[in-house]
Amino acid sequence: MARRRQAVTSVLHDLGFATVREALKEITLLSAATQLAQYEEECARFERKYGMPLERFERQLRRQQEHEDFAAEDDLMAWRFARDGVEHWRPRVEGLRRAV
């Protein structure tokens, strides 16, 4: 066990981390920021595709009740999921940034 711990510590030191705790904080922040960036990019992709923000797209789609657009409905669900991901991860990333 001590040998594995020393191997991990050595690699982390080579990567520029002074302690395992510092590495854990930085890696956690990086992982959370990556999740946030993925969801933000997904939202931006839909906004570019439809040329409007989610709320306006949703209102427009609801007004078209006589013409169902299954692809747009699928995009709406995916866009909402991405927006929820942004709302979930943004405060966590901000909190981690303050903590690190």
GROMACS elastic network, one bead per residue, 0.5 to 0.9 nm:
[ bonds ]
;  ai    aj funct       b0    kb
    1     4     6  0.52649   500
    1     5     6  0.62389   500
    1     6     6  0.86439   500
    2     5     6  0.50430   500
    2     6     6  0.61048   500
    2     7     6  0.85871   500
    3     6     6  0.50962   500
    3     7     6  0.61734   500
    3     8     6  0.86981   500
    4     8     6  0.61871   500
    4     9     6  0.84803   500
    5     8     6  0.51769   500
    5     9     6  0.60495   500
    5    10     6  0.84753   500
    6    10     6  0.59383   500
    6    11     6  0.85923   500
    7    10     6  0.50927   500
    7    11     6  0.62930   500
    7    12     6  0.86372   500
    8    11     6  0.52177   500
    8    12     6  0.61307   500
    8    13     6  0.85172   500
    8    20     6  0.83909   500
    9    12     6  0.51102   500
    9    13     6  0.60494   500
    9    14     6  0.85925   500
    9    17     6  0.87337   500
    9    18     6  0.87600   500
    9    19     6  0.73724   500
    9    20     6  0.66022   500
   10    13     6  0.50833   500
   10    14     6  0.62339   500
   10    15     6  0.86861   500
   11    15     6  0.62668   500
   11    16     6  0.87956   500
   11    17     6  0.88434   500
   12    16     6  0.64621   500
   12    17     6  0.53919   500
   12    18     6  0.75557   500
   12    19     6  0.75597   500
   12    20     6  0.70989   500
   12    23     6  0.70009   500
   13    16     6  0.50675   500
   13    18     6  0.58010   500
   13    19     6  0.73622   500
   13    20     6  0.86739   500
   14    17     6  0.73221   500
   16    23     6  0.87294   500
   17    20     6  0.72183   500
   17    21     6  0.88030   500
   17    22     6  0.62726   500
   17    23     6  0.56462   500
   17    26     6  0.89304   500
   18    21     6  0.84801   500
   18    22     6  0.66558   500
   18    23     6  0.77456   500
   19    22     6  0.51663   500
   19    23     6  0.63759   500
   19    24     6  0.86745   500
   20    23     6  0.50455   500
   20    24     6  0.61253   500
   20    25     6  0.86973   500
   21    24     6  0.50648   500
   21    25     6  0.63038   500
   21    26     6  0.87217   500
   22    25     6  0.52192   500
   22    26     6  0.62520   500
   22    27     6  0.85506   500
   22   100     6  0.81482   500
   23    26     6  0.51607   500
   23    27     6  0.58856   500
   23    28     6  0.82984   500
   24    27     6  0.52160   500
   24    28     6  0.59238   500
   24    29     6  0.84760   500
   25    28     6  0.52239   500
   25    29     6  0.61864   500
   25    30     6  0.86137   500
   25    96     6  0.78773   500
   25    99     6  0.83530   500
   25   100     6  0.63457   500
   26    29     6  0.50949   500
   26    30     6  0.60675   500
   26    31     6  0.85875   500
   26    96     6  0.88571   500
   26   100     6  0.71272   500
   27    31     6  0.60717   500
   27    32     6  0.85514   500
   28    31     6  0.51575   500
   28    32     6  0.61607   500
   28    33     6  0.84697   500
   28    96     6  0.80989   500
   29    32     6  0.51987   500
   29    33     6  0.59405   500
   29    34     6  0.84350   500
   29    92     6  0.87969   500
   29    93     6  0.64466   500
   29    96     6  0.59424   500
   29    97     6  0.70079   500
   29   100     6  0.81008   500
   30    33     6  0.50960   500
   30    34     6  0.60493   500
   30    35     6  0.86996   500
   30    93     6  0.87477   500
   31    34     6  0.50970   500
   31    35     6  0.63986   500
   31    36     6  0.87721   500
   32    35     6  0.51411   500
   32    36     6  0.62906   500
   32    37     6  0.86554   500
   32    89     6  0.67092   500
   32    90     6  0.86023   500
   32    92     6  0.74031   500
   32    93     6  0.59719   500
   32    96     6  0.86167   500
   33    36     6  0.50228   500
   33    37     6  0.60659   500
   33    38     6  0.86121   500
   33    89     6  0.76874   500
   33    90     6  0.80704   500
   33    92     6  0.88015   500
   33    93     6  0.59180   500
   34    37     6  0.50758   500
   34    38     6  0.62201   500
   34    39     6  0.87589   500
   35    38     6  0.52310   500
   35    39     6  0.64370   500
   35    40     6  0.86648   500
   35    85     6  0.80574   500
   35    86     6  0.83761   500
   35    89     6  0.70562   500
   36    39     6  0.52771   500
   36    40     6  0.60779   500
   36    41     6  0.85562   500
   36    85     6  0.70324   500
   36    86     6  0.56500   500
   36    87     6  0.87274   500
   36    88     6  0.83657   500
   36    89     6  0.54025   500
   36    90     6  0.62793   500
   36    93     6  0.77691   500
   37    41     6  0.60016   500
   37    42     6  0.85215   500
   37    86     6  0.81533   500
   38    41     6  0.51796   500
   38    42     6  0.62344   500
   38    43     6  0.87436   500
   38    82     6  0.83755   500
   38    85     6  0.89272   500
   38    86     6  0.86790   500
   39    42     6  0.50467   500
   39    43     6  0.62800   500
   39    44     6  0.86216   500
   39    81     6  0.84618   500
   39    83     6  0.68379   500
   39    84     6  0.84531   500
   39    85     6  0.58279   500
   39    86     6  0.55978   500
   39    89     6  0.87589   500
   40    43     6  0.51322   500
   40    44     6  0.61565   500
   40    45     6  0.85793   500
   40    82     6  0.71426   500
   40    83     6  0.74631   500
   40    85     6  0.82594   500
   40    86     6  0.61226   500
   41    45     6  0.60036   500
   41    46     6  0.86765   500
   41    82     6  0.87103   500
   42    45     6  0.50572   500
   42    46     6  0.64370   500
   42    47     6  0.86711   500
   42    78     6  0.85739   500
   42    79     6  0.71730   500
   42    82     6  0.62079   500
   42    83     6  0.84215   500
   43    46     6  0.53055   500
   43    47     6  0.61997   500
   43    48     6  0.86927   500
   43    53     6  0.88071   500
   43    54     6  0.82117   500
   43    78     6  0.89138   500
   43    79     6  0.59745   500
   43    80     6  0.84218   500
   43    82     6  0.60103   500
   43    83     6  0.63765   500
   43    86     6  0.86089   500
   44    48     6  0.61149   500
   44    49     6  0.84820   500
   44    53     6  0.89131   500
   45    48     6  0.51847   500
   45    49     6  0.60859   500
   45    50     6  0.87087   500
   46    50     6  0.61020   500
   46    51     6  0.79958   500
   46    52     6  0.84147   500
   46    53     6  0.83194   500
   46    54     6  0.80503   500
   46    75     6  0.76503   500
   46    76     6  0.87646   500
   46    79     6  0.67138   500
   47    50     6  0.54105   500
   47    51     6  0.53769   500
   47    52     6  0.53508   500
   47    53     6  0.55669   500
   47    54     6  0.69914   500
   47    57     6  0.88297   500
   47    79     6  0.89757   500
   48    51     6  0.50281   500
   48    52     6  0.72801   500
   48    53     6  0.88778   500
   49    52     6  0.82961   500
   50    53     6  0.80296   500
   50    54     6  0.89148   500
   50    57     6  0.73830   500
   51    57     6  0.87247   500
   52    55     6  0.82700   500
   52    56     6  0.63682   500
   52    57     6  0.63187   500
   53    56     6  0.56196   500
   53    57     6  0.62938   500
   53    58     6  0.87255   500
   54    57     6  0.50651   500
   54    58     6  0.60510   500
   54    59     6  0.86627   500
   54    76     6  0.78572   500
   54    79     6  0.72790   500
   54    80     6  0.77593   500
   54    83     6  0.86301   500
   55    58     6  0.51278   500
   55    59     6  0.63041   500
   55    60     6  0.86663   500
   56    59     6  0.51165   500
   56    60     6  0.61120   500
   56    61     6  0.85262   500
   57    60     6  0.50987   500
   57    61     6  0.60658   500
   57    62     6  0.86051   500
   57    76     6  0.80354   500
   58    61     6  0.51190   500
   58    62     6  0.62117   500
   58    63     6  0.87606   500
   58    76     6  0.70452   500
   59    62     6  0.51572   500
   59    63     6  0.63715   500
   59    64     6  0.89765   500
   60    63     6  0.52220   500
   60    64     6  0.66749   500
   61    64     6  0.53299   500
   61    65     6  0.74426   500
   61    68     6  0.86481   500
   61    69     6  0.82816   500
   61    72     6  0.77708   500
   61    73     6  0.78933   500
   61    76     6  0.88096   500
   62    65     6  0.58954   500
   63    66     6  0.82993   500
   64    67     6  0.55742   500
   64    68     6  0.71234   500
   64    69     6  0.86185   500
   65    68     6  0.63606   500
   68    72     6  0.86140   500
   68    73     6  0.82176   500
   69    72     6  0.53535   500
   69    73     6  0.62056   500
   69    74     6  0.87188   500
   70    74     6  0.61244   500
   70    75     6  0.85500   500
   71    74     6  0.50793   500
   71    75     6  0.61919   500
   71    76     6  0.85797   500
   72    76     6  0.60535   500
   72    77     6  0.86987   500
   73    77     6  0.63766   500
   73    78     6  0.86998   500
   74    77     6  0.52326   500
   74    78     6  0.62655   500
   74    79     6  0.85059   500
   75    78     6  0.50327   500
   75    79     6  0.58463   500
   75    80     6  0.84268   500
   76    79     6  0.50183   500
   76    80     6  0.60728   500
   76    81     6  0.85312   500
   77    80     6  0.51600   500
   77    81     6  0.61926   500
   77    82     6  0.86638   500
   78    81     6  0.50341   500
   78    82     6  0.61936   500
   78    83     6  0.86112   500
   79    82     6  0.50439   500
   79    83     6  0.61050   500
   79    84     6  0.85274   500
   80    84     6  0.60579   500
   80    85     6  0.84813   500
   81    84     6  0.50552   500
   81    85     6  0.61644   500
   81    86     6  0.87315   500
   82    86     6  0.62947   500
   82    87     6  0.86782   500
   83    86     6  0.50396   500
   83    87     6  0.62557   500
   83    88     6  0.85827   500
   84    88     6  0.60744   500
   84    89     6  0.86189   500
   85    89     6  0.60372   500
   85    90     6  0.82978   500
   86    89     6  0.52997   500
   86    90     6  0.56598   500
   86    91     6  0.87829   500
   87    90     6  0.57053   500
   87    91     6  0.72345   500
   88    91     6  0.67487   500
   88    92     6  0.71854   500
   89    92     6  0.51337   500
   89    93     6  0.60698   500
   89    94     6  0.85766   500
   90    93     6  0.52361   500
   90    94     6  0.61734   500
   90    95     6  0.85796   500
   91    94     6  0.50058   500
   91    95     6  0.60079   500
   91    96     6  0.85225   500
   92    95     6  0.50511   500
   92    96     6  0.61188   500
   92    97     6  0.85539   500
   93    96     6  0.50269   500
   93    97     6  0.60662   500
   93    98     6  0.86383   500
   94    97     6  0.50985   500
   94    98     6  0.63713   500
   94    99     6  0.87037   500
   95    98     6  0.52055   500
   95    99     6  0.62523   500
   95   100     6  0.87690   500
   96   100     6  0.60155   500
   97   100     6  0.53411   500
